[in-house]
Amino acid sequence: MSGTALYSNSWHRVSTLRPRLRSHIHIHRHVYRGEVWYVMQDQSNGEFHRYTPEANLLISLMDGRRTVQEIWEIACGQLDDDAMPQDEVIRLMAQLHRADVLTTDRAPDVRDLVERRKRQRMQKIKQYIGNPSALKLPLLDPDRWLTRALPWYRWLFTWVGGLLWLVVVAAGAALGAMHWQALTHNIWDQVFSSGNVLAMALVYPVVKAIHELGHACAVKARGGEVHEIGLMFLLLVPIPYVDASAASAFADKRWRMLVGGAGILVELFLAAVAMIAWTQLEPGLGRSLAYTVIILCGVSTLFMNGNPLLRYDGYYVLSDGIEIPNLGQRANGYLGYLFKRYVLGLRGAEAPRATPGERAWFVGYALLSFCYRMFIMFLAIFIMAGQFFFFGVLLAMWALFNTIVMPLWRLGRQFYADPQIQAHRLRSYAISALCIAGLIGLVGALPMPSSTDTEGVVWVPPSAQVRAPVAGFVRARQAADDAPVGQGAPLMALENDELIRRDAMLAAQVDEYQARYVQAYAQNQVQAAIMRHQWTSLQTERRAIAEQVQGQQVRSPHAGRFVSAQAEDMTGRYVQRGELLGYVLTDAETVRVVVPQSSLERIHRSLKDVRVRLVQDSAQEFGAQIAREVPAATDELPSLALSLQGGGSIGVDPRKSREGQAKSSENLFVMDLRLPDDAPRAYLGARVYVKFAHQPRPLALQAYDAVRQMVLRQFQL
């Protein structure tokens, strides 16, 4: 290395100091991706700091007797070409001083201590304002209790406990798969009912307490210490927390992963136990609580705690598993370097220390985590706003402020304070302005595809339905599928031997009572009147039976194309009276689709195209045209297949619905779409996906439309 890089003009400020680490500082040796690092643990506040072997050599020599000059000379003699330049040593001393882990032979600067405490308090206040869930209230030190109870739970972290966990979770998963339809039936109405919301508010802190206890027990099982348990406030709801930061000192990454994932394992176990209970209990309070635990633990594990794209348990498990500490922070820092180096063109930008494998993780994780955080944020906003509008609006304002406004503000401050950027101020500002203008243009001006997605059914009017006039066996099929038929043309021949025998018997009885009537008429008028009444009744009954006998020949109600209701041959099959046999269609296929009232205006204003896909065969897509629109809104669904119970996506109001007739929870408009002639005929009555493609619009206007529709739907305007 050169002399100018090795020495510093500020060296005289620190060279005579005699530093040493405070007594509560412990150093642990870790290996990440084959490289040795040293982790400094501050037991007074639970903070950890990571240093290179070169820095650790300097730190290990700080015993309060050697001066910084002597320490640096010893390090240079041992490290040779890898010795740290004096500027880096000064920065290391400054970092240790800010972390309050270093003391020297000089009297402390009282003013500096006071200012440091003020900065720490202000930092905490800003943290609480920016993230109210960061507000923590320590309650007690559970370490002694956890130590005494260790023999009772240590076995849970052996292969026996692992096997027990696996068996219970596998059983719960199998039961969940078997009862999936019942489990997800009308799920949103169940989750957001007033009674269940209260149950969730009461159950969640208990589940969270057991979750945090899992972290604490895992730390103690490895020999760590847990000195803090308390409450934090998530949306003003008190939630238990445990300080399990001692796990960061574990040299074995498997134990760090186990501690980080202990809460996930606990929640999965609780969900499995609740699933077993839910399948065994009768409807009532116990079954409702079990269902609540399933939803809380399942959703929490899948979307939050177990997802590594959020800074929760799954993130720390992934970070330890791939051996990249501070993955999220380092990933964002690496993207910042790429921006400065390749977008702003600052060739002097210093690349963060990273291996080639780590760089790939940095880019992928930074982009994916940002997209997923935005997805979760907007999903939560729309769900909450749809169920509790005012609360959802407050949540949206708070989330947008913390996830978009504040990060942009901090990024801007760092941008303008960066000395490398300030050295090339004009070019950096110009390129940044172009990037911002391009982003605004992309969101606010560039037209993007836009559509309204809904569902419908392949609709057949009742007049086109062909039903069995009588019960009987299908003797012959007389019209081919999709063949043209005229009015009255034979379609199927049914055969009912009991009906034929009944007709023959009634014919004989009619003849018998006719003869009796003629005989009695000449002898006894009273008896003749009785015979005449019985004869007339038998004639009426025989005419009805004769009509049924003629009904054994199924005929077309009008001209059109015959389509069988069954794909297979029905010959020899017994059919009930009124059973659907097929359809006689007079024109192209029709899809009856329902459109939310809030989306109707967009369809009228900017409709470009209509596309239809069958649920049974989603690979095929057909164009369609709007044939008819019912001008009045309705809450009655054309088919149960469109409801959540029937596999559709439309929520049903159980208070208004009756058996066989489903009514939606919001007003809908009904449209009939005409399919092309080449559309398949075998899916009559089936559910379809319908996409109303609109004229391309900028993303900003599409977001405005989505918010506007949500407001209209909420207030039923």
C-alpha positions in Angstrom: 0.0 0.0 0.0 1.2 3.6 -0.6 2.4 5.9 2.1 -0.5 8.4 1.5 -3.0 5.6 2.1 -1.3 4.3 5.2 -0.9 7.4 7.2 -3.4 10.1 8.3 -3.1 13.8 9.1 -5.5 13.3 12.0 -3.5 10.5 13.6 -2.2 12.7 16.4 -5.7 13.1 17.8 -5.9 9.4 18.8 -2.4 8.1 18.8 -1.8 8.7 22.5 -5.1 7.3 23.8 -5.0 4.1 25.9 -8.4 2.5 25.0 -9.9 -0.6 26.5 -13.3 -2.4 26.1 -15.9 -2.1 28.8 -16.4 -5.1 31.1 -19.8 -6.0 29.7 -18.4 -6.5 26.2 -18.0 -10.1 24.9 -16.6 -11.1 21.5 -17.6 -14.2 19.6 -16.0 -15.8 16.5 -18.4 -16.6 13.6 -17.8 -18.0 10.1 -19.9 -16.6 7.2 -19.5 -18.2 3.8 -16.0 -19.4 4.7 -14.9 -16.0 6.0 -14.1 -15.4 9.7 -15.9 -12.5 11.4 -16.0 -11.4 15.0 -19.3 -10.4 16.7 -19.1 -8.0 19.7 -21.9 -8.4 22.2 -22.9 -5.5 24.5 -24.7 -7.2 27.4 -25.8 -3.9 28.8 -28.2 -3.1 25.9 -28.3 -6.3 23.9 -26.6 -4.7 20.8 -24.3 -6.6 18.5 -21.5 -5.3 16.2 -19.7 -7.2 13.5 -16.0 -6.7 12.7 -13.3 -8.1 10.4 -10.4 -10.1 11.7 -8.1 -7.1 11.1 -10.3 -4.9 13.2 -10.7 -7.6 15.9 -6.9 -7.8 16.2 -6.8 -4.1 17.0 -9.7 -4.4 19.5 -8.1 -7.4 21.2 -5.0 -5.3 21.9 -7.0 -2.6 23.6 -6.2 -3.3 27.3 -6.0 0.2 28.7 -2.2 0.1 28.9 -1.1 0.3 25.3 -1.5 3.5 23.3 -3.3 3.5 19.9 0.1 4.1 18.3 1.5 1.0 20.0 -1.6 -1.1 19.1 -1.3 0.0 15.4 2.4 -0.8 15.2 1.8 -4.3 16.7 -1.0 -4.9 14.2 1.1 -3.7 11.3 3.8 -6.2 12.3 1.4 -9.1 12.4 -0.8 -8.2 9.4 1.9 -6.8 7.1 0.2 -5.9 3.9 -3.3 -6.4 5.3 -2.7 -3.8 8.1 -5.5 -1.2 8.4 -4.5 2.3 7.3 -4.6 5.0 10.0 -7.8 6.5 8.6 -9.6 3.2 9.0 -8.3 2.9 12.5 -9.7 6.3 13.3 -13.1 5.3 11.9 -13.0 2.1 13.9 -12.3 4.1 17.1 -15.2 6.5 16.2 -17.6 3.6 15.7 -16.6 2.0 19.0 -17.0 5.4 20.7 -20.5 5.9 19.3 -21.5 2.4 20.3 -20.3 3.3 23.9 -18.2 0.1 24.2 -14.9 1.9 24.7 -13.3 3.7 27.5 -9.9 5.5 27.6 -7.4 6.9 30.1 -8.8 10.4 29.7 -11.6 11.8 31.7 -14.9 11.6 29.7 -16.3 14.7 28.1 -19.4 15.4 30.1 -20.8 17.6 27.4 -20.3 14.8 24.8 -22.0 12.3 27.1 -25.0 14.6 27.6 -25.3 15.2 23.9 -25.0 11.5 23.1 -27.8 10.7 25.6 -30.0 13.4 24.0 -29.3 12.0 20.5 -30.3 8.5 21.7 -33.5 9.8 23.3 -34.4 11.8 20.1 -33.7 8.8 18.0 -36.0 6.6 20.1 -38.7 9.3 19.9 -38.4 9.5 16.2 -38.5 5.7 16.0 -41.7 5.6 18.1 -43.4 8.3 15.9 -42.3 6.6 12.7 -43.2 3.1 13.9 -45.6 3.0 17.0 -45.1 -0.8 17.2 -41.5 0.0 18.2 -42.7 1.3 21.5 -41.8 -1.3 24.1 -42.6 -1.6 27.8 -40.2 -4.0 29.6 -42.0 -5.8 32.5 -39.7 -8.5 34.0 -36.5 -10.6 33.7 -37.6 -14.2 33.0 -34.0 -15.7 33.0 -34.2 -17.3 36.4 -37.6 -18.8 35.8 -36.5 -20.1 32.4 -33.4 -21.6 33.9 -35.4 -23.5 36.6 -37.9 -24.8 34.1 -35.2 -25.8 31.6 -35.4 -29.6 32.4 -39.1 -29.5 31.5 -38.7 -28.2 28.0 -35.2 -29.0 26.9 -36.3 -32.2 25.3 -38.5 -30.2 22.9 -35.3 -29.2 21.1 -34.1 -32.8 20.7 -35.0 -35.3 17.9 -37.9 -36.5 20.1 -39.5 -33.0 20.2 -38.8 -32.7 16.4 -40.6 -36.0 15.7 -43.6 -35.0 17.9 -43.8 -31.6 16.1 -43.7 -33.3 12.7 -46.4 -35.9 13.5 -48.8 -33.3 14.9 -48.2 -30.8 12.0 -48.5 -33.5 9.4 -51.8 -34.7 10.9 -53.1 -31.1 11.0 -52.1 -30.5 7.4 -53.8 -33.7 6.3 -57.0 -32.8 8.1 -56.9 -29.3 6.6 -56.6 -30.7 3.1 -59.5 -33.1 3.7 -61.8 -30.3 5.1 -60.5 -27.5 2.9 -63.8 -26.6 1.4 -65.6 -26.4 4.7 -62.6 -24.5 6.2 -62.6 -21.8 3.5 -66.4 -21.6 3.1 -67.5 -18.0 3.3 -64.2 -17.2 5.0 -64.3 -13.4 4.8 -67.7 -13.2 6.3 -66.6 -15.5 9.1 -63.3 -13.7 9.8 -64.7 -10.2 9.8 -67.9 -10.9 11.7 -68.2 -8.7 14.8 -67.9 -11.7 17.2 -64.9 -13.2 15.4 -63.1 -9.8 15.4 -63.5 -9.7 19.2 -62.3 -13.3 19.5 -59.2 -12.5 17.4 -58.4 -9.5 19.5 -58.5 -11.7 22.6 -56.8 -14.8 21.2 -53.9 -13.0 19.3 -52.1 -11.8 22.4 -52.2 -15.3 23.8 -50.9 -16.9 20.6 -48.2 -14.2 20.4 -47.2 -14.9 24.1 -46.7 -18.6 23.3 -44.9 -17.6 20.1 -42.4 -15.4 22.1 -42.0 -18.1 24.8 -40.8 -20.4 22.0 -38.0 -18.0 21.2 -37.0 -17.6 24.9 -37.0 -21.4 25.5 -34.9 -22.0 22.3 -32.3 -19.4 23.6 -32.1 -21.1 27.0 -31.9 -24.6 25.5 -28.6 -23.5 23.8 -27.3 -21.8 26.9 -28.1 -18.2 26.2 -29.7 -15.7 28.5 -33.1 -13.9 28.2 -33.3 -10.9 30.5 -36.3 -9.0 29.1 -40.0 -9.7 28.5 -42.6 -7.1 28.1 -45.3 -5.5 25.9 -45.1 -3.7 22.6 -48.1 -1.9 21.1 -49.2 -2.9 17.6 -52.0 -0.5 16.5 -52.6 0.3 20.2 -53.0 -3.5 21.0 -50.6 -4.7 23.6 -48.6 -7.6 22.3 -46.0 -9.6 24.3 -42.4 -9.6 23.2 -39.2 -11.3 24.4 -35.6 -10.1 23.9 -33.9 -13.1 22.3 -31.0 -11.2 20.9 -28.6 -13.4 22.8 -29.0 -15.9 19.9 -26.9 -13.6 17.7 -23.8 -14.7 19.7 -24.3 -18.4 18.9 -21.5 -19.6 16.6 -23.6 -22.5 15.2 -25.9 -21.0 12.6 -28.3 -24.0 13.0 -29.1 -22.8 16.5 -29.5 -19.2 15.4 -31.9 -20.4 12.7 -33.8 -22.5 15.3 -34.2 -19.6 17.7 -35.3 -17.4 14.8 -37.8 -19.9 13.6 -39.0 -21.1 17.0 -42.0 -18.8 16.8 -42.9 -20.1 13.4 -42.7 -23.7 14.6 -44.8 -22.9 17.6 -47.5 -21.2 15.5 -47.6 -24.1 13.1 -48.0 -26.5 16.0 -50.8 -24.4 17.5 -52.5 -24.3 14.1 -52.3 -28.1 13.7 -53.7 -28.7 17.2 -56.5 -26.2 16.5 -57.2 -28.0 13.2 -57.5 -31.4 15.0 -59.8 -29.8 17.6 -61.9 -28.0 14.9 -62.6 -31.3 13.2 -63.7 -33.0 16.4 -65.7 -30.4 18.2 -69.4 -29.7 17.8 -70.4 -26.1 16.6 -70.0 -23.7 19.5 -67.5 -21.5 21.4 -64.7 -24.1 21.4 -64.9 -24.7 17.7 -65.0 -21.0 16.9 -61.9 -20.4 19.0 -60.1 -23.2 17.2 -61.0 -21.7 13.8 -59.7 -18.3 15.0 -56.4 -19.9 16.0 -56.1 -21.7 12.6 -56.7 -18.4 10.7 -54.3 -16.4 13.0 -51.5 -18.8 13.0 -51.9 -19.8 9.3 -52.1 -16.3 7.9 -49.3 -15.1 10.3 -46.9 -17.9 9.2 -47.7 -17.7 5.5 -47.7 -14.0 4.9 -45.9 -12.4 7.8 -43.7 -14.3 10.3 -42.6 -17.1 8.0 -42.1 -14.9 4.9 -38.4 -13.9 4.6 -39.3 -10.9 2.5 -40.5 -9.1 5.6 -38.3 -8.3 8.6 -39.8 -10.9 10.8 -38.8 -14.4 11.9 -38.5 -15.8 8.4 -36.0 -13.0 7.5 -33.6 -13.9 10.3 -33.9 -17.6 9.5 -33.0 -16.9 5.8 -30.2 -14.5 6.8 -28.6 -17.1 9.0 -29.2 -19.9 6.6 -27.4 -18.2 3.7 -24.9 -16.7 6.1 -25.5 -13.1 5.2 -26.0 -11.0 8.3 -28.0 -7.8 8.0 -29.3 -9.0 4.6 -31.9 -6.3 4.2 -29.7 -3.4 5.2 -26.8 -4.5 3.1 -29.0 -5.3 0.1 -30.4 -1.7 0.2 -26.8 -0.4 0.5 -25.7 -2.4 -2.4 -28.5 -1.0 -4.6 -27.5 2.5 -3.5 -24.0 1.7 -4.7 -25.2 0.4 -8.0 -27.3 3.6 -8.5 -24.3 5.9 -7.7 -21.9 3.9 -9.8 -23.9 3.0 -12.9 -26.7 5.6 -13.0 -25.0 8.7 -11.6 -21.7 7.6 -13.1 -19.6 8.1 -9.9 -16.5 6.0 -10.6 -15.2 6.7 -7.2 -18.1 5.1 -5.4 -16.9 2.5 -3.0 -18.5 -0.9 -3.4 -19.6 -2.6 -0.1 -17.6 -5.6 0.9 -19.4 -8.6 -0.5 -18.6 -11.9 -2.3 -20.1 -12.5 -5.8 -22.7 -14.8 -4.3 -23.8 -12.2 -1.8 -24.2 -9.6 -4.5 -26.7 -11.7 -6.3 -28.7 -12.1 -3.1 -28.5 -8.4 -2.5 -30.1 -7.5 -5.8 -32.8 -10.2 -5.8 -33.7 -9.7 -2.1 -33.9 -5.9 -2.3 -36.2 -5.9 -5.3 -38.4 -8.8 -4.1 -38.8 -7.5 -0.6 -39.8 -4.0 -1.7 -42.4 -5.4 -4.1 -43.8 -7.8 -1.5 -44.0 -5.1 1.2 -46.0 -2.9 -1.2 -48.2 -5.8 -2.0 -48.9 -6.7 1.6 -49.5 -3.0 2.5 -52.0 -2.4 -0.3 -53.7 -5.8 0.3 -54.1 -4.9 4.0 -55.5 -1.5 3.2 -58.1 -2.8 0.7 -59.2 -5.6 3.0 -59.5 -3.3 6.1 -61.1 -0.5 4.1 -63.6 -2.9 2.6 -64.7 -4.1 6.0 -64.0 -1.1 8.3 -63.8 1.9 6.0 -62.8 4.7 8.4 -60.2 2.4 10.1 -58.9 1.4 6.7 -58.4 5.0 5.7 -56.4 5.7 8.9 -54.3 2.6 8.2 -53.7 3.7 4.6 -52.5 7.1 5.7 -50.2 5.7 8.4 -48.8 3.0 6.1 -48.2 5.4 3.2 -46.4 7.8 5.5 -44.1 5.1 7.0 -43.4 3.0 3.9 -43.2 5.7 1.2 -43.0 9.2 2.5 -40.5 8.7 5.3 -38.2 6.4 3.4 -38.1 8.9 0.5 -37.4 11.7 3.0 -34.5 9.8 4.5 -33.2 8.8 1.1 -33.2 12.4 0.0 -31.3 13.5 3.1 -28.7 10.9 2.5 -28.5 11.9 -1.1 -27.8 15.5 -0.4 -25.4 14.7 2.4 -23.3 12.3 0.4 -19.9 13.9 -0.3 -19.4 11.9 -3.5 -22.6 13.2 -4.9 -21.9 16.8 -3.7 -18.5 16.6 -5.5 -20.4 16.0 -8.8 -23.5 18.0 -7.8 -24.7 19.2 -11.2 -24.5 15.9 -13.0 -26.0 14.0 -10.0 -28.9 16.4 -9.7 -29.6 16.3 -13.4 -29.6 12.5 -13.7 -31.7 12.2 -10.5 -34.2 14.7 -11.9 -34.4 12.7 -15.1 -35.0 9.5 -13.2 -37.8 11.1 -11.1 -39.3 12.6 -14.3 -39.2 9.2 -15.9 -40.8 7.5 -12.9 -43.6 10.2 -12.8 -44.1 9.7 -16.6 -44.2 5.9 -16.2 -46.9 6.2 -13.4 -48.8 9.3 -14.5 -48.5 9.5 -18.3 -47.6 6.1 -19.9 -50.8 4.2 -20.8 -50.8 0.7 -19.3 -53.2 -2.2 -19.9 -56.4 -1.9 -17.8 -59.2 -4.4 -17.3 -62.2 -5.3 -15.1 -62.3 -9.0 -14.2 -65.5 -10.7 -13.1 -67.3 -14.0 -13.5 -70.4 -15.3 -15.3 -72.1 -18.5 -16.4 -72.8 -20.0 -19.8 -76.5 -19.1 -19.8 -79.4 -21.1 -21.3 -82.9 -19.7 -21.1 -85.6 -22.0 -19.5 -87.4 -22.1 -22.8 -84.4 -23.9 -24.4 -84.2 -26.6 -21.8 -85.4 -30.1 -22.7 -86.6 -32.1 -19.7 -88.0 -35.6 -19.3 -91.8 -35.4 -19.5 -92.0 -38.8 -17.7 -89.7 -41.1 -15.8 -88.3 -44.0 -17.6 -85.4 -45.6 -19.3 -83.8 -44.0 -22.4 -84.5 -46.5 -25.2 -82.9 -44.6 -28.0 -81.3 -41.2 -28.8 -82.8 -39.9 -32.0 -80.9 -36.6 -32.6 -77.1 -36.2 -32.8 -75.3 -33.8 -30.5 -75.1 -30.3 -32.0 -77.4 -31.3 -34.9 -80.1 -29.0 -36.3 -83.6 -30.0 -35.4 -87.1 -28.7 -36.3 -90.0 -27.9 -34.0 -91.5 -31.2 -32.8 -88.6 -33.3 -34.1 -87.9 -36.5 -32.1 -84.9 -36.2 -29.7 -85.1 -39.2 -27.4 -87.4 -42.2 -26.9 -88.2 -43.2 -23.3 -89.7 -46.4 -22.1 -91.7 -46.9 -19.0 -93.3 -50.4 -18.8 -95.3 -49.5 -15.6 -96.8 -46.6 -17.5 -97.8 -48.7 -20.4 -99.4 -51.4 -18.2 -101.2 -48.6 -16.3 -102.6 -47.3 -19.6 -103.8 -50.7 -20.7 -105.5 -51.3 -17.4 -107.2 -48.0 -17.4 -108.4 -48.6 -21.0 -110.0 -51.9 -19.9 -111.6 -50.2 -16.9 -113.0 -47.4 -19.1 -114.6 -50.0 -21.3 -116.0 -51.9 -18.3 -117.6 -48.9 -16.7 -119.0 -47.7 -20.0 -120.8 -51.0 -20.4 -122.0 -50.9 -16.8 -123.3 -47.3 -17.3 -125.3 -48.4 -20.5 -126.8 -51.4 -18.6 -127.7 -49.3 -15.5 -129.2 -46.5 -17.6 -132.1 -48.7 -18.7 -132.8 -50.1 -15.2 -131.8 -47.7 -12.5 -131.2 -44.0 -13.0 -129.5 -43.6 -9.6 -127.1 -46.4 -10.2 -126.5 -45.1 -13.8 -125.5 -41.7 -12.3 -122.9 -43.4 -10.1 -121.6 -45.5 -13.0 -121.3 -42.4 -15.2 -119.3 -40.5 -12.5 -116.9 -43.4 -12.1 -116.6 -43.8 -15.9 -115.9 -40.0 -16.4 -113.2 -40.1 -13.7 -111.5 -43.1 -15.3 -111.6 -41.3 -18.7 -109.9 -38.2 -17.2 -107.2 -40.4 -15.5 -106.7 -42.3 -18.8 -106.2 -39.1 -20.8 -103.5 -38.0 -18.3 -101.8 -41.4 -18.6 -102.1 -41.3 -22.4 -100.4 -37.9 -22.4 -97.6 -39.4 -20.4 -97.3 -42.4 -22.7 -97.0 -40.0 -25.6 -94.4 -38.1 -23.5 -92.2 -41.1 -23.8 -91.3 -39.6 -27.1 -89.2 -36.5 -26.3 -89.6 -33.8 -29.0 -88.0 -30.4 -29.7 -90.0 -27.4 -28.3 -88.8 -25.3 -31.3 -86.3 -25.2 -34.1 -82.6 -25.0 -33.3 -79.6 -27.1 -32.4 -79.8 -29.9 -30.0 -77.1 -30.2 -27.3 -77.2 -33.1 -24.9 -76.8 -32.4 -21.2 -74.6 -35.4 -20.8 -71.4 -36.0 -22.6 -71.8 -39.8 -22.5 -74.4 -41.9 -24.2 -77.6 -41.9 -22.1 -79.1 -45.0 -23.8 -80.3 -47.5 -21.1 -80.1 -45.0 -18.3 -83.1 -44.3 -16.1 -84.2 -40.7 -15.9 -86.6 -39.0 -13.4 -89.5 -36.9 -14.5 -88.3 -33.3 -15.0 -84.6 -34.3 -15.3 -82.6 -32.1 -17.7 -81.9 -34.1 -20.9 -80.5 -31.3 -23.1 -81.0 -28.0 -24.8 -82.3 -26.7 -28.1 -80.4 -23.6 -28.8 -81.7 -21.0 -31.3 -78.6 -18.7 -31.5 -75.0 -18.3 -30.4 -74.0 -19.2 -26.9 -74.8 -16.6 -24.2 -72.8 -15.8 -21.1 -74.7 -14.1 -18.3 -72.2 -12.0 -16.3 -72.6 -9.9 -13.2 -70.7 -6.6 -12.8 -70.3 -4.6 -9.6 -72.1 -1.3 -9.7 -68.8 0.5 -9.0 -67.2 -1.0 -12.2 -70.1 -0.3 -14.6 -69.0 3.2 -15.4 -65.6 2.1 -16.5 -67.1 -0.5 -18.8 -69.4 2.1 -20.4 -66.7 4.7 -20.6 -63.6 2.9 -22.0 -64.6 -0.7 -23.1 -62.2 -2.0 -25.7 -62.7 -5.8 -25.8 -64.4 -8.6 -24.0 -62.6 -12.0 -23.5 -64.1 -15.1 -21.9 -62.3 -18.2 -20.5 -63.9 -21.4 -19.3 -63.1 -22.4 -15.7 -62.9 -26.1 -16.9 -60.6 -25.2 -19.8 -58.8 -21.9 -18.9 -56.3 -22.4 -21.7 -59.0 -21.5 -24.3 -60.1 -17.9 -24.6 -62.9 -16.5 -26.7 -63.9 -13.1 -27.8 -67.4 -11.9 -26.9 -69.8 -9.0 -27.5 -72.3 -7.4 -25.2 -75.7 -8.5 -26.4 -78.0 -7.1 -23.7 -77.7 -5.2 -20.4 -80.3 -5.1 -17.7 -80.7 -1.4 -16.8 -81.6 -2.0 -13.1 -79.3 -3.2 -10.4 -80.1 -6.4 -8.5 -78.7 -8.4 -5.7 -79.9 -11.8 -7.0 -77.3 -14.0 -8.6 -78.2 -15.7 -11.9 -76.6 -18.9 -10.7 -75.3 -20.4 -7.4 -72.1 -21.2 -9.3 -71.1 -17.5 -9.0 -71.3 -17.5 -5.2 -68.4 -18.4 -2.9 -70.3 -21.6 -1.9 -70.5 -22.6 -5.6 -66.8 -22.0 -6.3 -67.2 -18.4 -7.5 -65.9 -15.1 -6.0 -69.1 -13.3 -5.1 -70.0 -13.0 -1.4 -73.5 -14.0 -0.5 -75.6 -12.3 2.2 -77.0 -15.2 4.3 -79.7 -12.9 5.7 -81.3 -12.3 2.3 -80.6 -15.6 0.6 -83.0 -18.5 0.6 -82.6 -22.1 -0.4 -81.9 -22.3 -4.2 -81.7 -18.5 -4.5 -78.5 -16.6 -3.6 -78.4 -12.9 -3.1 -75.1 -11.0 -3.1 -74.0 -8.5 -0.4 -73.7 -5.7 -2.9 -75.7 -4.4 -5.9 -74.8 -6.0 -9.3 -75.7 -5.4 -12.9 -76.5 -8.2 -15.2 -75.1 -8.4 -18.8 -75.5 -11.0 -21.5 -72.5 -11.7 -23.7 -72.7 -13.4 -27.1 -70.0 -16.0 -27.7 -68.7 -16.8 -31.2 -70.1 -19.8 -33.1 -66.9 -21.8 -32.6 -67.3 -21.8 -28.8 -67.7 -25.3 -27.3 -71.2 -26.5 -26.5 -70.3 -28.9 -23.7 -70.1 -26.4 -20.9 -73.6 -25.1 -20.7 -74.3 -23.7 -17.2 -70.6 -23.7 -16.4 -68.8 -20.8 -14.7 -66.5 -18.6 -16.8 -63.9 -15.9 -16.3 -64.8 -12.6 -18.0 -62.3 -9.9 -18.7 -63.5 -6.5 -19.9 -60.4 -4.9 -21.5 -60.4 -1.1 -21.3 -58.5 1.5 -23.2 -55.0 1.7 -21.8 -54.6 4.3 -18.9 -51.7 5.4 -16.7 -51.2 3.6 -13.5 -52.0 6.7 -11.4 -55.5 7.0 -13.0 -56.1 3.3 -12.6 -55.2 3.6 -8.9 -57.6 6.5 -8.6 -60.4 4.4 -10.2 -59.7 1.6 -7.8 -59.9 3.9 -4.7 -63.0 5.5 -6.2 -64.7 2.2 -6.7 -63.9 1.2 -3.2 -65.5 4.3 -1.8 -68.6 3.9 -4.0 -68.9 0.3 -2.9 -68.5 1.2 0.7 -71.2 3.8 0.7 -73.3 2.0 -1.9 -73.5 5.0 -4.2 
